[in-house]
């Protein structure tokens, strides 16, 4: 039997840690002297301590380790905990590998162009639920400016402040026509509307936990191919475009440049 100070030196574990392990029940001393309250440990508890640190290195929490060391735990339970930990670590690896791929992309851009291409930034972000006042139509991409002009002409005086908000376009492909889309053009609302023309539609867009987004200037070389570039990025990075959910385009005016807007394309995605 070893006093706690001796066991600490042998195990290279601090007195503070040993006392804490005693307190939470993960490694209790083999004996406590009733008169002096000295803690005593046995040599075989060094093996038990090694198991604790092995589980810690594998990423298990102390409550999980307590359960793993419990005498009544079944082999099936242990296998289940190891499978969960394996999946957790695999998810971390996949996430970090995705980051490495993004870094590699940026490095290739630097090598090819000699600078970071700021006009084509792709990232994943979440969007909350939003009230959306819109006008529905079918057409081609070049029809969008005319649709907004029609929308703004129908706005009442009380609704004019909405025209200061970013312009928003929701679009879905039409299967029978490759170059046409179902559009909803409009604005997100920041407060309730008492009334609005019957021509408009008001609804709540659901929250989207994962949106692949690309931001660029409307006069950028990427503007013509942005949707295709973003879709290719989604496939390349092992994501999947969410079915039956429209893509979004957000238009923000750039005060420093006339007739040029900052555009953001948003496509809802899920993990494969």
N, C-alpha and C positions, 0 to 999 in steps of 0.2 A: 504494500500500500504506500502511496506517495501523498505527501501534503500538497495542497493546491499550488504552492510556490514551486515545488519540485516538479510537479506534473506540467506546470507552465513552461519550465525550462526544457523538459524533455520533448514536449509537443510543439515548442516554438509558438504557443498561443498565449496571448496576454491574460493576466489575471482578470482584467475587466471583461474580456470575452467569455472566459470560463464561468464567471459569476453570472453573466447575462444568460449563457446557455443553461445554467442551473435554474435561473429564474423562469425561463419560458418552457423548461422541461425537455429540451432537446438533448442535453447531456448532464445528467444529475450525478453528483459524486456517489461513489459506491457506499460511503459511510460518512456520517456527520457525528462528531463527538458531542454527546449530550452536555458535557460540562464546559468544554472550551468552544464549542460550535465550529471547530476546525473541520474543513472538508478534506476527505481522503479519496484518492482515485486509485484504481487498479491498473496494472500494465495492459490488460486486454482492452481497456477503454481507449488506448491509443489507436487501435484498429477501428473502433467506433468513430473516433474523431476524424480519422482518415476518410471514412465513408461520408461523413458530413461534408468535408471539404471537397470530396469528389463530386457530390451532388451539387454543391455550390458552384463549382467550375462548369458544370453542365447547364447552369442557369436556373436551377430550382430555387424557389424562395424558402425561407426558414419554415413557414407553416407546411409547405409541401414536403420538406425534408423530414419534419416530425412525423408526418403521415407515412412516408416511405420507410422510416425506421421502426414503425409500430409493428409489434409482433403479430397482430391479428390481420394485417393487410394481406390480401390474397395475391397470387402471382398474376391473375388477370387484372387486378387493380394496378399493380406496378407496371404491367405492360401498357395499360391504358394511359397512365401518367407519362410514360416515356414517349408514347405516340403523340400525345398532345404537345409535349415539349419539342419533339422532332418537327411537328408542323409549325410550331411557333418560330423555331430557329430557321426553318426553310423559308417562311414568309419574310423574315428579316433579311436573309440572303438574297431573295428575289428582289426585295426593295432596294438593297444596296447595289445589286447588279444593274438594276434599271438606272440608278444614279450614275454608275460607271459608264453605262451606254450613253447617257446624256453628256457626260464629261467628254467622252470620246468624240461625240458629234461636234461639240464646241471646239475641241482641239483640231479636228479635221477642217472646220471652217477657218480657224486661225491659220493653219498651214496653207490652205488653198487661197484665202482672200487676204491674209495678212492682218485681219482685224475681225472683231466680233460683229457679226451681221445683226444689228439691232432691229432691223425691220422684220425679222421673222423669229419672234420669241414664242416658244410653245411651252405651256405648263398646264398642270392639272389643278383645278380648284373646285370648290363647292359653291352652289348658288342656293339661297333660301327661297321660300315661297314668296311670290310677288303678284300684286294686283296688276292686270294688264288690260288696257283699253286699246282695242284694235279694230282695224278694217280688213275684211277678208277679200282676197282676189286670187285669180290665176294669171300667170304670165311669165315673162322672162326676167332675168336679172336686171336688164337695162330698163325695165318698167318701174323699178323701185322708186326712183325720184319722182315720177309722175304720181305714183300711189300716195306718197307723202304729201305732195301738193294738194291732191284731192282730199286727203285726211285733214290737213290744216285748214282748208277752206270750209270744211264742215264743222270745225270747232266753234263753239259759242264763245262769247266774250268772257264768261266766267271760267272757261276752260283754257284760255289762251296761255296761262302760265305753264301748261303742260308742254307747249312747244319749246320751252327752254330745256326740257329734259333730254337725255340721249334718245335718239331715234332707235327703235328696236324692230327687227324683222325676224319672224319665225318662218321657216320654210321646210316643206316636205317635197320630195321628188314625186312626179306623176309617172306612173309605170308606163302608160301608153305614149308619153311624149318625153323624150330625153332632154330637150332644151327648155321645158316649162316646169314651173313649180306651183304648189299651193302656198300662197303668201298670207301672212298676217302682219300688217305694218301698224305701228302704234307706239305707245309710251307706257312705261311703268308708272304707277300712281304712288304718290307719297301720302295721300289722304283720301278719305271717302268722297265720292261724287254724289251730290243730291239727285242729279238727273243727267241724262246724256241722250243724244239722238239715237233713234232706232237703227240707224245705219251702222252704228258701232256695236261691238261686242265687248262685254266686260266679264273677265273671269280671273280666277286665281291660278297662276302657273305653279305646279307642285315643286317642292324643293328637289334639287338635283345634287346628290352627294359627290358625283365625279363628272366634271366637264373638262374635256380636252380643249384648250383655248389657244388661239394664235392672234397676236396683236401686230398690226402693221399700218403704215400710212396708205391712204387710198391711191397715192401716186407712186407707190412702191412697185418694183418689178414683180413682187410676189402676189400682187392683188389679183391677177388673172387666174393664177393656179392655186390660190390659198386653200380652197376647200379640198382639192385633190391632194395637196401636200400634207394637210392635216390628217386626212383619211389614211394616207400611206403611213404617216407617223404612228397612228393608232394601231394599225395592223403590225407594223414593224416592232412595236413595243409590247406586243402580246395583249392588247386590249380589244374590246369588241364594242362596236357602235350599238347603242341601246335602241331596240326596235320600238317603233310606233311613237317615238318622241322626236319632236321637230328640232332641227338645228337652229341656232340663233346667230344673228349679227347685230352688233351694237355699234352705232355711229356717234362719234364725239367730234365736234368741230375743234379745229386747231386755231386758236386766236391769232397765232403768229403768221399763218399762211392762209390766204383766201382760196376758196374752192378746194381745199384739201382737208380730209377728215382722218381721224384716227379710228380704225376699224378693228373690232374684235370678233372673231368667229368662235362660237362655242358649240361643241358637239357632245351630247350626253354619251357616256361610255360606261362599261362594266368590265370587271375582270373576266378573263376567259375561264 
